[in-house]
């Protein structure tokens, strides 16, 4: 495939234009087709030693990275291993390899990613998209292949804090899935890495949900003696899967089956290992999963499809000069605590945990600040916020460097969210998308002159989100820019329906609720400094309205009943917003209430089913959910540093 012009970018709004030859090539190749990357076989050889973290001058200045010189990778479909008349089967492994994330001319980046075992060219981060049909099950054999060429385990790319409540393989069968104790501050864990894949938004039995303590190590030849090779729930789920669909779990694998008995929507798969999700996801373990068909989908031809339907997986990263991904090695707020009481044995600050991480370089589908050629027609973008902590406020504008806020040059039509279509299309100047949320969007480029350049920008903050009012926008020169669109001549007539005229097949209301579960969102700070967070927690709300924070190991307090509609009232006692995710169900947002009693309905883009909802500070958010599968699941914050340090609780769904 022809490569884009690599000439250096100019300053100002025209920075990073495609060269004239590239634009002509894109036109000749048919618009979006030219934006599809050529996915060659990744380099899976063990990379040379690399820094585990980046501090100070070790971070690549994002201003030195040219924007809009790399084509957007259009993520292909993941190939199945085999199919039958009623089942699609995949064997997907997690591997370490090098990928060109930065523009050509910069070093490659060591990442972790998913790929089909039988097809080496499919390893990529984000992973290729699994396409499923409503009502047709998908079975995936998830393989942990974080091994070198000699079958020895690979250590993590980032520092692993052993003082958290985490998978803890060194604890052995008795101490796994625990918060271990130390007599001195431990170094970062360098052993074999546990994984377990969760289909986010999927409707799964407990054995296929990717429970955080159902993790497993790679089947390495050098796992140290005494290490636990799998989490507490692994064997239980292995037995359930064998009984339910006769799956055989070999060492280093887990076989999950998804019924896809849910409305058409875009889900995503990612790692969920206890206390390590933030690290495994930041290393690259994410991918899209699209369910199509059924009575809650639209007929073919109504919406843009094929090369005019594109998933946009947005992440923020920082890089070292050698191309490696940076990750903050410590809580940067702990400097105000005297060193002798900061960490183990006297202190209470986790030595290698940071509550949030924000990259200075925006990455879409695995490339920094890419460019996409579009025709003057309608496009469907399936947006996923896969950032660790960053909430996105996205606009399409003509000048990416204009003072914020920038008036939009084109509007969005949002037609769906996490769990399917909205009740009706919503026209928006900007799209709000918190970590783990998805937005199903139509953008109409009809009438935009050929040769025009438009930019996708982010006006969300470079810190935790507290609400759209008063938020300081991201840096316009770096994290405030996401990607560019270049308009090329129309290749074929657009016969799709104007989004304003769409009649959407949204799921109906859930009906009256039988009871309410009251959940608190809490932050615990250091006993030496109230400014230093040491643990983020969920819990319950007492009868007097005060919070009772609870850790992951505390007894289950929520027992929703199968096939009963019940309300979850999520009360945020912290100063930041939290995206809260409930496993196994798609819920209905009922509304919000300030702690002072003022109420408001759901946002217009929250009228469809969702699995992740923003809970604003000092407010209660109410959602209605109906579980229909018994078992143990989880409720957690999707700011990944929070999830990994206690802001997650088990939920036991019980028979009626």
VEXDREN-2710 file (C-alpha; in Angstrom, 1 decimal):
% VEXDREN-2710
k/r/px/py/pz
1/UNK/0.0/0.0/0.0
2/UNK/1.2/3.5/-0.8
3/UNK/2.6/5.4/2.2
4/UNK/1.6/9.0/3.1
5/UNK/4.0/11.9/2.6
6/UNK/6.4/12.1/5.5
7/UNK/7.4/15.8/5.0
8/UNK/7.7/17.7/8.3
9/UNK/4.6/19.4/9.5
10/UNK/4.1/23.2/9.3
11/UNK/3.0/25.3/12.2
12/UNK/-0.5/26.5/12.9
13/UNK/-3.8/25.0/11.7
14/UNK/-2.2/23.5/8.7
15/UNK/0.2/21.5/10.8
16/UNK/0.7/18.0/9.5
17/UNK/-1.1/18.3/6.2
18/UNK/-1.0/15.3/3.9
19/UNK/1.2/16.0/0.9
20/UNK/-0.5/16.5/-2.4
21/UNK/0.7/13.1/-3.7
22/UNK/-0.8/11.4/-0.6
23/UNK/-4.1/13.1/-1.1
24/UNK/-4.3/12.1/-4.7
25/UNK/-3.4/8.5/-3.8
26/UNK/-6.1/8.5/-1.1
27/UNK/-8.6/9.7/-3.7
28/UNK/-7.5/7.1/-6.2
29/UNK/-7.8/4.3/-3.6
30/UNK/-11.3/5.3/-2.7
31/UNK/-11.5/7.4/0.4
32/UNK/-11.6/5.4/3.6
33/UNK/-10.0/2.4/2.0
34/UNK/-6.8/4.3/1.8
35/UNK/-6.9/4.8/5.5
36/UNK/-6.8/1.0/6.3
37/UNK/-3.4/0.1/7.5
38/UNK/-1.5/-2.8/6.1
39/UNK/-1.3/-5.1/9.1
40/UNK/1.9/-7.1/8.6
41/UNK/3.1/-9.7/11.0
42/UNK/4.3/-8.0/14.2
43/UNK/7.7/-8.5/15.6
44/UNK/7.2/-11.0/18.5
45/UNK/10.9/-11.5/19.3
46/UNK/11.8/-10.5/22.9
47/UNK/12.7/-6.8/22.7
48/UNK/15.9/-5.4/24.2
49/UNK/15.9/-4.2/27.8
50/UNK/13.8/-1.0/28.2
51/UNK/13.0/1.4/31.0
52/UNK/10.1/0.3/33.1
53/UNK/9.0/3.9/33.7
54/UNK/9.7/7.4/32.4
55/UNK/10.4/10.3/34.7
56/UNK/11.6/13.8/34.2
57/UNK/13.7/14.1/31.0
58/UNK/12.9/10.5/30.2
59/UNK/9.6/11.5/28.6
60/UNK/9.5/12.3/24.9
61/UNK/8.4/15.9/24.3
62/UNK/5.0/15.5/22.5
63/UNK/5.7/18.8/20.7
64/UNK/8.5/16.9/18.8
65/UNK/6.0/14.3/17.5
66/UNK/4.5/15.3/14.1
67/UNK/0.8/15.2/13.9
68/UNK/-1.4/13.9/11.1
69/UNK/1.3/12.1/9.1
70/UNK/0.1/8.6/9.9
71/UNK/-3.0/7.0/8.4
72/UNK/-5.7/5.9/10.8
73/UNK/-5.6/2.1/11.2
74/UNK/-9.1/0.8/10.3
75/UNK/-9.3/-2.2/12.6
76/UNK/-10.1/-5.4/10.6
77/UNK/-12.4/-8.3/11.7
78/UNK/-10.8/-11.0/13.9
79/UNK/-10.8/-14.3/12.0
80/UNK/-12.5/-17.2/13.7
81/UNK/-10.7/-20.5/14.1
82/UNK/-13.7/-22.4/12.8
83/UNK/-17.5/-22.1/12.7
84/UNK/-20.4/-24.5/12.8
85/UNK/-24.1/-23.9/11.8
86/UNK/-24.7/-22.4/15.2
87/UNK/-21.4/-21.4/16.8
88/UNK/-18.3/-19.2/16.0
89/UNK/-15.1/-20.3/17.7
90/UNK/-11.9/-18.2/18.2
91/UNK/-8.5/-18.9/19.7
92/UNK/-7.1/-15.6/20.7
93/UNK/-3.8/-15.1/22.5
94/UNK/-2.2/-12.2/24.3
95/UNK/1.4/-11.6/23.2
96/UNK/4.2/-9.0/23.5
97/UNK/5.4/-7.5/20.2
98/UNK/6.6/-4.2/18.7
99/UNK/4.2/-1.9/16.9
100/UNK/4.6/1.4/15.1
101/UNK/2.5/3.7/17.3
102/UNK/4.6/6.8/16.8
103/UNK/5.0/8.2/13.3
104/UNK/7.4/6.5/10.9
105/UNK/11.0/7.5/11.6
106/UNK/10.4/7.1/15.4
107/UNK/11.3/3.8/17.2
108/UNK/8.6/1.1/17.4
109/UNK/6.8/0.6/20.7
110/UNK/6.7/-2.6/22.7
111/UNK/3.0/-3.4/23.4
112/UNK/0.8/-6.2/24.4
113/UNK/-2.1/-7.1/22.2
114/UNK/-4.6/-9.8/21.1
115/UNK/-4.5/-11.8/18.0
116/UNK/-5.8/-15.0/16.4
117/UNK/-3.3/-17.8/17.1
118/UNK/-3.7/-19.3/13.6
119/UNK/-3.1/-16.0/11.9
120/UNK/0.2/-14.2/13.0
121/UNK/-0.7/-11.0/11.1
122/UNK/-3.6/-10.3/13.4
123/UNK/-1.7/-9.3/16.6
124/UNK/-2.3/-5.7/17.1
125/UNK/-3.2/-3.2/19.8
126/UNK/-6.1/-2.5/19.9
127/UNK/-7.1/-6.0/19.0
128/UNK/-9.1/-6.7/15.8
129/UNK/-12.9/-6.5/16.1
130/UNK/-14.9/-9.6/16.9
131/UNK/-18.1/-9.6/14.8
132/UNK/-21.0/-11.4/16.4
133/UNK/-24.6/-12.0/15.4
134/UNK/-27.5/-11.5/17.8
135/UNK/-28.5/-15.0/19.1
136/UNK/-25.5/-16.8/17.7
137/UNK/-23.0/-17.8/20.4
138/UNK/-19.3/-17.0/20.2
139/UNK/-16.7/-19.2/22.0
140/UNK/-13.2/-17.8/22.7
141/UNK/-10.2/-19.7/24.0
142/UNK/-8.2/-16.8/25.6
143/UNK/-4.5/-17.8/25.8
144/UNK/-2.0/-16.1/28.0
145/UNK/1.1/-16.2/25.8
146/UNK/3.2/-13.6/27.6
147/UNK/6.3/-15.7/26.9
148/UNK/9.7/-15.2/25.2
149/UNK/10.9/-17.3/22.3
150/UNK/12.2/-19.9/24.8
151/UNK/8.9/-20.4/26.6
152/UNK/10.0/-18.3/29.6
153/UNK/7.7/-15.8/31.1
154/UNK/8.0/-12.1/30.3
155/UNK/7.8/-9.5/33.1
156/UNK/5.5/-6.6/33.0
157/UNK/6.2/-3.5/31.0
158/UNK/5.3/-1.3/34.0
159/UNK/6.0/-1.3/37.8
160/UNK/3.6/-3.7/39.6
161/UNK/2.7/-2.6/43.1
162/UNK/2.7/-5.6/45.4
163/UNK/1.2/-3.8/48.4
164/UNK/-2.3/-3.5/46.7
165/UNK/-5.1/-6.1/47.0
166/UNK/-4.0/-7.9/43.8
167/UNK/-3.7/-11.2/42.0
168/UNK/-0.4/-11.9/44.0
169/UNK/0.9/-15.1/42.4
170/UNK/3.9/-15.1/44.9
171/UNK/1.4/-15.6/47.7
172/UNK/0.8/-19.2/46.5
173/UNK/-2.6/-20.9/46.7
174/UNK/-3.2/-19.6/50.2
175/UNK/-2.1/-16.0/49.7
176/UNK/-3.3/-15.3/46.2
177/UNK/-5.9/-12.6/45.6
178/UNK/-4.8/-10.9/48.8
179/UNK/-3.3/-7.6/50.1
180/UNK/0.1/-9.0/51.3
181/UNK/2.1/-7.5/54.2
182/UNK/5.8/-6.6/54.1
183/UNK/8.3/-5.5/56.6
184/UNK/10.0/-3.1/54.1
185/UNK/8.9/-1.4/50.9
186/UNK/8.9/-4.1/48.2
187/UNK/10.2/-3.5/44.7
188/UNK/8.0/-3.9/41.6
189/UNK/6.9/-7.5/40.9
190/UNK/8.9/-9.0/38.1
191/UNK/7.2/-12.4/37.8
192/UNK/4.9/-14.0/35.3
193/UNK/1.9/-11.8/34.5
194/UNK/-1.7/-12.8/35.3
195/UNK/-4.5/-12.0/32.8
196/UNK/-8.2/-12.6/32.5
197/UNK/-10.3/-11.1/29.7
198/UNK/-13.7/-9.4/30.4
199/UNK/-16.2/-8.7/27.6
200/UNK/-17.3/-5.3/28.8
201/UNK/-21.1/-5.0/28.4
202/UNK/-21.5/-8.7/27.5
203/UNK/-24.4/-10.8/28.8
204/UNK/-22.4/-13.7/30.2
205/UNK/-22.7/-16.5/32.8
206/UNK/-20.3/-16.0/35.7
207/UNK/-17.8/-18.6/34.3
208/UNK/-17.3/-16.4/31.1
209/UNK/-17.5/-13.0/32.7
210/UNK/-13.8/-12.5/33.3
211/UNK/-14.0/-12.3/37.1
212/UNK/-11.0/-10.4/38.5
213/UNK/-9.8/-13.3/40.7
214/UNK/-10.3/-15.9/37.9
215/UNK/-6.9/-14.9/36.4
216/UNK/-4.2/-17.3/35.1
217/UNK/-0.5/-17.2/34.4
218/UNK/1.1/-18.1/31.1
219/UNK/2.1/-21.8/30.9
220/UNK/5.8/-20.8/31.2
221/UNK/8.6/-23.3/31.8
222/UNK/10.1/-21.2/34.6
223/UNK/7.2/-20.2/36.9
224/UNK/8.8/-20.1/40.3
225/UNK/8.1/-22.9/42.7
226/UNK/5.3/-22.1/45.1
227/UNK/3.6/-19.5/42.9
228/UNK/-0.2/-19.7/42.4
229/UNK/-0.7/-20.3/38.7
230/UNK/-4.4/-19.2/38.7
231/UNK/-6.7/-17.1/40.8
232/UNK/-9.2/-18.2/43.5
233/UNK/-12.1/-18.5/41.1
234/UNK/-10.3/-20.0/38.1
235/UNK/-11.0/-23.7/39.0
236/UNK/-14.6/-23.1/39.9
237/UNK/-15.2/-21.4/36.6
238/UNK/-13.3/-24.1/34.7
239/UNK/-15.6/-26.7/36.2
240/UNK/-18.7/-24.6/35.4
241/UNK/-17.6/-24.2/31.7
242/UNK/-16.9/-27.9/31.4
243/UNK/-20.4/-28.6/32.7
244/UNK/-22.1/-25.9/30.7
245/UNK/-20.6/-26.3/27.2
246/UNK/-18.0/-29.0/27.6
247/UNK/-15.0/-26.7/27.3
248/UNK/-11.5/-27.9/28.2
249/UNK/-9.3/-25.3/29.8
250/UNK/-5.6/-26.1/29.3
251/UNK/-2.9/-24.5/31.5
252/UNK/-2.5/-20.8/30.6
253/UNK/-6.0/-20.6/29.0
254/UNK/-9.6/-20.0/29.7
255/UNK/-12.5/-20.8/27.4
256/UNK/-15.5/-18.3/27.6
257/UNK/-18.8/-18.5/25.7
258/UNK/-20.9/-15.4/24.9
259/UNK/-24.6/-16.0/24.0
260/UNK/-25.0/-12.6/22.3
261/UNK/-28.6/-12.6/23.4
262/UNK/-28.7/-8.8/23.7
263/UNK/-29.5/-5.8/21.5
264/UNK/-27.2/-4.9/18.7
265/UNK/-24.4/-2.7/20.1
266/UNK/-20.6/-2.3/20.3
267/UNK/-19.0/-3.9/23.4
268/UNK/-15.3/-4.2/24.1
269/UNK/-12.9/-6.8/25.5
270/UNK/-10.1/-6.0/27.9
271/UNK/-8.0/-7.4/30.7
272/UNK/-9.5/-7.5/34.2
273/UNK/-6.9/-9.2/36.5
274/UNK/-7.3/-8.2/40.1
275/UNK/-5.2/-5.1/41.0
276/UNK/-3.5/-5.0/37.6
277/UNK/-6.1/-4.0/35.0
278/UNK/-4.7/-0.4/34.8
279/UNK/-1.3/-1.8/33.8
280/UNK/-2.5/-4.6/31.5
281/UNK/-4.9/-2.3/29.6
282/UNK/-2.2/0.5/29.4
283/UNK/0.1/-2.1/27.8
284/UNK/-2.5/-2.6/25.1
285/UNK/-5.0/-5.3/26.1
286/UNK/-8.2/-3.8/24.5
287/UNK/-10.3/-4.7/21.5
288/UNK/-13.8/-4.1/20.1
289/UNK/-16.7/-6.6/19.9
290/UNK/-19.8/-5.7/17.8
291/UNK/-23.1/-7.5/18.0
292/UNK/-25.3/-7.1/14.9
293/UNK/-28.9/-8.2/14.0
294/UNK/-31.9/-9.1/16.0
295/UNK/-35.1/-7.1/16.6
296/UNK/-33.1/-4.2/18.1
297/UNK/-31.1/-3.5/15.0
298/UNK/-31.8/-1.5/11.8
299/UNK/-32.1/-3.0/8.4
300/UNK/-29.1/-3.0/6.1
301/UNK/-28.7/0.2/4.1
302/UNK/-30.2/2.5/6.6
303/UNK/-26.9/3.4/8.4
304/UNK/-23.4/3.8/6.9
305/UNK/-21.7/0.4/6.7
306/UNK/-18.6/-1.3/5.4
307/UNK/-15.8/1.2/4.9
308/UNK/-18.1/4.0/6.0
309/UNK/-18.5/2.5/9.5
310/UNK/-15.3/2.9/11.6
311/UNK/-14.4/2.1/15.2
312/UNK/-12.4/4.8/17.0
313/UNK/-10.6/3.5/20.0
314/UNK/-9.2/6.6/21.8
315/UNK/-6.3/6.3/24.3
316/UNK/-3.8/8.7/25.8
317/UNK/-0.2/7.7/26.2
318/UNK/3.2/9.2/26.9
319/UNK/6.4/7.8/25.3
320/UNK/10.1/7.6/26.0
321/UNK/12.6/8.6/23.3
322/UNK/13.1/4.9/22.6
323/UNK/9.4/4.5/21.8
324/UNK/8.4/2.7/24.9
325/UNK/5.2/3.6/26.8
326/UNK/5.6/5.6/30.0
327/UNK/3.6/4.9/33.1
328/UNK/3.8/7.0/36.3
329/UNK/5.8/4.9/38.8
330/UNK/4.5/6.4/42.0
331/UNK/1.8/8.6/43.5
332/UNK/3.1/12.0/42.7
333/UNK/1.2/13.6/45.6
334/UNK/3.1/11.8/48.3
335/UNK/6.1/14.2/48.3
336/UNK/4.6/16.1/51.2
337/UNK/4.9/13.2/53.5
338/UNK/8.2/12.6/55.3
339/UNK/10.1/9.8/53.6
340/UNK/10.5/7.7/56.7
341/UNK/6.7/7.4/57.2
342/UNK/5.7/7.4/53.5
343/UNK/5.8/3.7/52.6
344/UNK/6.2/0.3/54.3
345/UNK/6.5/-0.4/57.2
346/UNK/5.2/2.8/58.9
347/UNK/3.4/4.6/56.0
348/UNK/0.1/3.9/54.3
349/UNK/0.9/5.2/50.8
350/UNK/1.2/2.4/48.1
351/UNK/4.7/2.9/46.8
352/UNK/4.1/2.1/43.1
353/UNK/0.4/2.9/42.7
354/UNK/-0.9/6.1/41.2
355/UNK/-4.6/6.9/41.4
356/UNK/-4.8/8.3/37.8
357/UNK/-2.6/8.6/34.7
358/UNK/-2.9/11.1/31.9
359/UNK/-0.8/10.8/28.7
360/UNK/0.3/13.8/26.7
361/UNK/-0.1/12.1/23.3
362/UNK/-3.5/11.0/21.8
363/UNK/-3.6/7.6/20.1
364/UNK/-6.5/6.4/18.0
365/UNK/-6.6/2.7/16.9
366/UNK/-3.0/2.3/17.8
367/UNK/-1.5/5.4/16.0
368/UNK/-0.6/8.8/17.3
369/UNK/-2.7/11.7/16.0
370/UNK/-3.7/9.9/12.8
371/UNK/-5.5/11.2/9.7
372/UNK/-8.5/9.7/8.0
373/UNK/-9.7/10.5/4.5
374/UNK/-13.5/10.8/4.2
375/UNK/-15.9/11.4/1.3
376/UNK/-18.6/14.0/1.4
377/UNK/-21.2/11.6/2.8
378/UNK/-22.4/10.2/6.1
379/UNK/-20.1/8.1/8.3
380/UNK/-20.9/6.0/11.3
381/UNK/-18.2/6.2/14.0
382/UNK/-18.2/3.6/16.9
383/UNK/-16.4/5.6/19.6
384/UNK/-14.7/3.9/22.6
385/UNK/-12.9/5.8/25.4
386/UNK/-10.2/3.3/26.4
387/UNK/-8.2/5.8/28.4
388/UNK/-7.2/4.9/32.0
389/UNK/-8.7/8.0/33.5
390/UNK/-9.3/10.7/30.9
391/UNK/-12.9/11.9/30.1
392/UNK/-13.3/13.1/26.6
393/UNK/-15.3/16.1/25.3
394/UNK/-15.0/15.7/21.5
395/UNK/-15.7/18.2/18.8
396/UNK/-15.1/18.5/15.1
397/UNK/-13.6/21.9/14.3
398/UNK/-11.8/23.8/11.5
399/UNK/-8.8/25.0/13.6
400/UNK/-7.4/22.7/16.2
401/UNK/-5.3/25.4/17.8
402/UNK/-8.1/27.9/18.4
403/UNK/-8.7/29.1/21.9
404/UNK/-11.0/26.8/23.8
405/UNK/-13.9/26.4/23.7
406/UNK/-14.0/26.1/19.9
407/UNK/-17.3/26.3/18.0
408/UNK/-18.0/23.1/16.2
409/UNK/-17.6/23.0/12.4
410/UNK/-19.8/19.9/12.1
411/UNK/-22.3/18.4/14.6
412/UNK/-22.6/14.8/15.7
413/UNK/-25.8/12.7/15.6
414/UNK/-25.6/10.3/18.5
415/UNK/-27.8/7.3/17.9
416/UNK/-26.6/4.8/20.5
417/UNK/-24.5/4.3/23.6
418/UNK/-23.1/1.3/25.5
419/UNK/-25.9/-1.2/25.2
420/UNK/-27.7/-0.2/21.9
421/UNK/-29.8/2.5/20.3
422/UNK/-31.2/5.6/22.0
423/UNK/-34.9/6.3/22.0
424/UNK/-34.3/8.9/19.3
425/UNK/-31.3/10.5/17.6
426/UNK/-29.6/13.4/19.5
427/UNK/-27.8/16.2/17.7
428/UNK/-24.8/17.4/19.7
429/UNK/-22.0/20.0/19.3
430/UNK/-19.7/17.9/21.4
431/UNK/-19.7/14.3/22.7
432/UNK/-19.1/13.5/26.3
433/UNK/-17.5/10.1/26.8
434/UNK/-16.0/8.9/30.1
435/UNK/-13.6/5.9/30.4
436/UNK/-15.2/2.7/29.2
437/UNK/-18.3/4.4/27.6
438/UNK/-19.1/4.0/24.0
439/UNK/-21.0/6.3/21.6
440/UNK/-22.6/5.3/18.3
441/UNK/-22.3/8.4/16.2
442/UNK/-23.2/9.7/12.7
443/UNK/-21.2/12.5/11.1
444/UNK/-22.5/13.9/7.9
445/UNK/-19.7/15.3/5.7
446/UNK/-22.1/15.9/2.8
447/UNK/-21.5/19.4/1.4
448/UNK/-18.0/19.7/2.9
449/UNK/-15.8/20.8/0.0
450/UNK/-13.2/18.3/-1.3
451/UNK/-9.8/19.1/0.1
452/UNK/-11.2/20.5/3.4
453/UNK/-9.4/19.5/6.5
454/UNK/-11.3/19.1/9.8
455/UNK/-10.0/18.1/13.2
456/UNK/-11.3/16.0/16.0
457/UNK/-10.4/17.8/19.2
458/UNK/-10.8/17.1/22.9
459/UNK/-11.9/19.7/25.4
460/UNK/-12.0/17.4/28.4
461/UNK/-9.6/18.2/31.2
462/UNK/-6.0/16.9/31.7
463/UNK/-7.1/15.7/35.1
464/UNK/-10.0/13.8/36.7
465/UNK/-13.4/15.0/35.4
466/UNK/-15.7/16.7/37.9
467/UNK/-18.3/17.9/35.4
468/UNK/-18.5/19.9/32.1
469/UNK/-19.1/23.2/33.8
470/UNK/-15.8/25.0/34.7
471/UNK/-13.5/22.2/33.5
472/UNK/-10.2/23.4/32.2
473/UNK/-9.8/22.1/28.7
474/UNK/-6.9/19.8/27.7
475/UNK/-3.7/21.3/26.3
476/UNK/-4.7/22.5/22.7
477/UNK/-1.2/21.7/21.4
478/UNK/-1.2/18.0/22.6
479/UNK/-3.9/16.2/24.4
480/UNK/-6.5/18.6/23.1
481/UNK/-6.0/17.2/19.6
482/UNK/-7.1/13.7/18.6
483/UNK/-7.1/13.2/14.8
484/UNK/-7.7/14.9/11.4
485/UNK/-10.2/14.3/8.6
486/UNK/-9.3/15.1/5.0
487/UNK/-12.2/15.3/2.5
488/UNK/-11.7/13.5/-0.8
489/UNK/-14.1/13.1/-3.8
490/UNK/-17.2/11.0/-3.5
491/UNK/-16.6/7.4/-4.6
492/UNK/-20.2/6.2/-4.6
493/UNK/-23.7/7.6/-4.0
494/UNK/-24.8/7.8/-0.4
495/UNK/-28.2/6.0/0.0
496/UNK/-28.3/6.0/3.9
497/UNK/-31.0/7.7/5.8
498/UNK/-30.7/11.2/7.2
499/UNK/-30.1/10.7/11.0
500/UNK/-32.7/13.3/11.8
501/UNK/-35.3/11.0/10.2
502/UNK/-34.2/7.7/11.9
503/UNK/-36.7/5.7/13.9
504/UNK/-34.5/3.8/16.4
505/UNK/-35.4/0.3/17.8
506/UNK/-34.4/1.1/21.4
507/UNK/-35.1/-1.4/24.2
508/UNK/-38.1/-0.6/26.3
509/UNK/-38.2/0.5/29.9
510/UNK/-37.5/-2.1/32.6
511/UNK/-40.6/-1.5/34.7
512/UNK/-41.2/-0.8/38.4
513/UNK/-38.4/-1.6/40.8
514/UNK/-38.8/-3.9/43.8
515/UNK/-36.0/-2.5/45.9
516/UNK/-33.0/-0.1/46.0
517/UNK/-29.3/-0.9/46.6
518/UNK/-27.6/2.2/48.0
519/UNK/-23.9/2.4/47.1
520/UNK/-21.3/4.9/48.3
521/UNK/-18.3/6.1/46.3
522/UNK/-15.4/7.0/48.7
523/UNK/-11.8/8.2/48.9
524/UNK/-9.4/7.3/51.7
525/UNK/-6.5/9.6/52.3
526/UNK/-3.2/9.2/54.1
527/UNK/-3.2/9.6/57.9
528/UNK/-0.2/11.8/57.4
529/UNK/-1.8/14.1/54.8
530/UNK/-5.4/14.5/53.7
531/UNK/-4.2/15.6/50.3
532/UNK/-2.7/12.2/49.5
533/UNK/-5.2/9.5/48.3
534/UNK/-4.2/6.0/49.3
535/UNK/-7.3/4.0/48.5
536/UNK/-10.5/4.5/46.5
537/UNK/-13.5/2.5/47.7
538/UNK/-17.1/1.6/47.2
539/UNK/-19.4/0.7/50.0
540/UNK/-22.9/1.2/51.3
541/UNK/-24.9/4.2/52.5
542/UNK/-26.2/4.0/56.0
543/UNK/-29.7/4.9/57.1
544/UNK/-28.5/8.3/58.3
545/UNK/-27.1/9.1/54.8
546/UNK/-23.4/8.6/55.7
547/UNK/-21.0/6.4/53.8
548/UNK/-19.7/3.0/55.0
549/UNK/-16.6/2.3/52.8
550/UNK/-15.9/-1.4/52.2
551/UNK/-12.9/-3.2/50.7
552/UNK/-12.8/-5.9/48.0
553/UNK/-12.4/-8.6/50.7
554/UNK/-15.4/-7.5/52.8
555/UNK/-18.5/-9.7/52.7
556/UNK/-21.0/-9.2/49.8
557/UNK/-23.7/-6.7/50.7
558/UNK/-25.7/-6.6/47.4
559/UNK/-27.8/-9.7/46.4
560/UNK/-30.0/-8.7/43.4
561/UNK/-32.6/-11.2/42.5
562/UNK/-32.8/-12.9/39.1
563/UNK/-35.5/-11.4/36.9
564/UNK/-36.4/-8.6/39.3
565/UNK/-36.0/-4.9/38.4
566/UNK/-34.0/-3.2/41.1
567/UNK/-32.5/0.3/41.5
568/UNK/-28.9/1.0/42.2
569/UNK/-28.5/4.4/43.8
570/UNK/-24.8/5.5/43.5
571/UNK/-23.9/8.3/45.8
572/UNK/-20.5/10.0/45.2
573/UNK/-18.9/11.3/48.4
574/UNK/-15.7/12.4/46.6
575/UNK/-14.8/15.6/44.6
576/UNK/-14.4/13.9/41.2
577/UNK/-16.7/12.1/38.8
578/UNK/-16.5/8.3/38.5
579/UNK/-17.6/6.1/35.6
580/UNK/-19.3/3.2/37.3
581/UNK/-19.7/-0.1/35.5
582/UNK/-22.0/-3.0/36.5
583/UNK/-21.1/-6.4/35.0
584/UNK/-23.6/-8.7/33.2
585/UNK/-26.4/-6.2/32.6
586/UNK/-27.3/-3.2/30.5
587/UNK/-29.2/-0.8/32.8
588/UNK/-31.5/2.2/32.4
589/UNK/-30.4/5.6/33.7
590/UNK/-33.3/7.0/35.8
591/UNK/-31.8/10.4/36.8
592/UNK/-29.6/12.3/39.2
593/UNK/-30.1/14.1/42.5
594/UNK/-27.8/16.5/44.3
595/UNK/-27.1/15.9/48.0
596/UNK/-29.3/18.9/48.5
597/UNK/-32.3/17.3/46.9
598/UNK/-32.5/18.9/43.4
599/UNK/-33.2/16.3/40.7
600/UNK/-32.7/16.1/37.0
601/UNK/-33.5/13.5/34.3
602/UNK/-31.0/11.5/32.3
603/UNK/-29.0/13.3/29.6
604/UNK/-30.5/13.0/26.1
605/UNK/-27.6/10.7/25.2
606/UNK/-28.3/8.4/28.1
607/UNK/-31.8/7.3/27.1
608/UNK/-30.7/4.0/25.7
609/UNK/-29.3/1.0/27.7
610/UNK/-25.9/1.5/29.3
611/UNK/-23.4/-0.5/31.3
612/UNK/-21.3/2.5/32.5
613/UNK/-22.6/5.7/33.9
614/UNK/-20.9/8.9/35.1
615/UNK/-21.6/9.6/38.8
616/UNK/-20.9/13.3/39.5
617/UNK/-19.3/14.5/42.7
618/UNK/-21.7/15.1/45.7
619/UNK/-24.6/13.6/43.7
620/UNK/-26.6/10.4/43.6
621/UNK/-27.1/8.7/40.2
622/UNK/-30.0/6.2/40.0
623/UNK/-30.0/3.3/37.5
624/UNK/-32.5/0.4/37.1
625/UNK/-31.1/-3.1/36.3
626/UNK/-32.6/-6.5/35.8
627/UNK/-30.2/-9.4/36.2
628/UNK/-31.3/-12.7/34.6
629/UNK/-28.3/-14.9/35.3
630/UNK/-27.3/-16.0/38.8
631/UNK/-23.7/-15.9/39.9
632/UNK/-21.0/-13.6/41.2
633/UNK/-20.2/-10.4/39.3
634/UNK/-18.7/-7.1/40.1
635/UNK/-19.5/-3.4/40.4
636/UNK/-16.6/-1.0/40.0
637/UNK/-15.2/2.4/38.9
638/UNK/-13.6/2.4/35.4
639/UNK/-10.9/4.9/36.3
640/UNK/-8.5/2.0/36.2
641/UNK/-6.3/3.2/39.1
642/UNK/-9.3/3.4/41.3
643/UNK/-10.6/-0.1/40.2
644/UNK/-7.2/-1.6/41.0
645/UNK/-7.1/-0.2/44.5
646/UNK/-10.4/-1.2/46.1
647/UNK/-13.0/0.8/44.1
648/UNK/-14.6/-2.5/43.2
649/UNK/-17.1/-4.8/45.0
650/UNK/-18.5/-8.3/44.4
651/UNK/-22.2/-8.6/43.6
652/UNK/-24.0/-11.9/44.1
653/UNK/-27.0/-12.4/41.9
654/UNK/-29.4/-14.9/43.5
655/UNK/-32.3/-17.0/42.2
656/UNK/-35.8/-15.6/42.6
END
